[in-house]
Amino acid sequence: MRTLTSTLVLGLTLSVFAADWPQWRGPNRDGVNLEKGLAAEWPEGGPKLLYKATGVGAGFSSVVIADDTVYTLGDLEDACYLFALDLKGKHKWKSRIGEPKGHRGYPGPRSTPTVAHGHVYALGQQGDLVCVSTEGKEVWRVNIQNDYEGRMMSGWRWSESPLVDDGKVVVTPGGDKGAVLALDAKTGKQAWRCEGLTDPAGYSSLIIRKIGDIKQYIQLTGKSVAGIDAGNGKLLWRADRPGKTAVISTPIYDKGTLFVTSAYGVGCNGFKVEYKNNQFVANEIYKHVGGAGMANHHGGAIRVGDYVYGSNSGQLSCLRLSDGEVMWNEPSAGKGAIIVADNKIILRTERGPVSLVKLSPTGYEEVSRFDQPERTRARAWAHPVVLDGKLYLRDQDNMFVYDISR
């Protein structure tokens, strides 16, 4: 069992492997894996398939990995379940989260669970937020729609991945009573609710950043982007940023610049967020409409250094964070979700291929590509995960695990 914390790395002879991947987009919620020693390219036909696990249900949840256990969400016929598997794909236990199904022709959960301090926190598509011990015993549950009068921007149901921080579980029910809610992680009792922000919930997941020496949670909704005091839930700042239909991608913040992106013709925006004269100010500094910059639908944007990378419909794009300059915008293997590992981008497209792309602001270069076997007819919206030299791909009831070490 690994004993390092999620922010450290383990040095091996030729490789550096991350300790855990315990939450949405990794330890820092940024989609960047710090491992070294991964394969510089993949063989024709793809990397070696180590195993395929089945029985993880329908849906679009990604996976998280902590203490040699893989967790994910999925729908069986009777319910949405949280599943725990070992590192060889054998099921350890499952725990009922809530009612199954979803919106239109896309059944199943969209959220990814979070592991912290011996517990797993899972949000089902019908608003059920449940705390389960890592042994599989339910500890507490609430429903953020029924218990907190939550309200969505559209009908795709609750999709964000819970944030666990400083003894709290923070989620976005949305609605007039307060868009963002913090619950005690041990008991599920309300710690605070941000009454100053009353937007309907989008589908984005919260991030933690410090601005003006104040730790805050940043969230993107269908109406705005906002910063909330992590200690008391007070709204610190808010900037109008209208979205359409489904606002999904996680915000990016670094060195005073905030980047957000969404699809359906909206595009991307940059904001300068500053603390001046004892108050926060957020001003838009650039905007690209539609696909001119990056209109990321669901696959996420990732910052590495001064640049942001992300899928832009059937293209892959790179922008400079500080001023929004488009470095390149090129046709790729397809629209999809990305992760960054060992100076490469892994793009998992929603309709088939998985590709390996060099991470560089100077130009687009695809290195390798392969097709996942036994592809279902559903769109592959689950984000890829890399840990300990392995690539995890979730495709509905199946999970494929590949060896991508050198």
Buried (B, 14 or more C-beta within 10 A) or exposed (E): EBEEEBEBBBEEEEBBBBBBBBBBBBBEBBBBBBBBBBBEEBEEEBBEBBEBBEBBBBBBBBBBBBEEBBBBBBBBEEBBBBBBBEBEBEEBBBBBBBBBBBBEEBBBBBBBBBBBEEBBBBBBBBBBBBBBEBEBEEBBBBBBBEBBEBBBBBEBBBBBBBBBBEEBBBBBBBBEBBBBBBBBBBEBEBBBBBBBBBBBBBBBBBBBBEBBEBEBBBBBBBBBBBBBBBBEBBBBBBBEBEBEBBBBBBBBBBEBBBBBBBBEEBBBBBBBBBBEEEEBEBEBBBBBEBBBBBBBBBBBBBBBEBBBBBBBBBBBBBBBBBEBEBBBBBEBBBBBBBBBBBEBBBBBBBBBBBBBBBBBBEEBEBBBBBEBEEBEEBBBBBBBBBBBBBBBBBBBBBBBBBEBBE
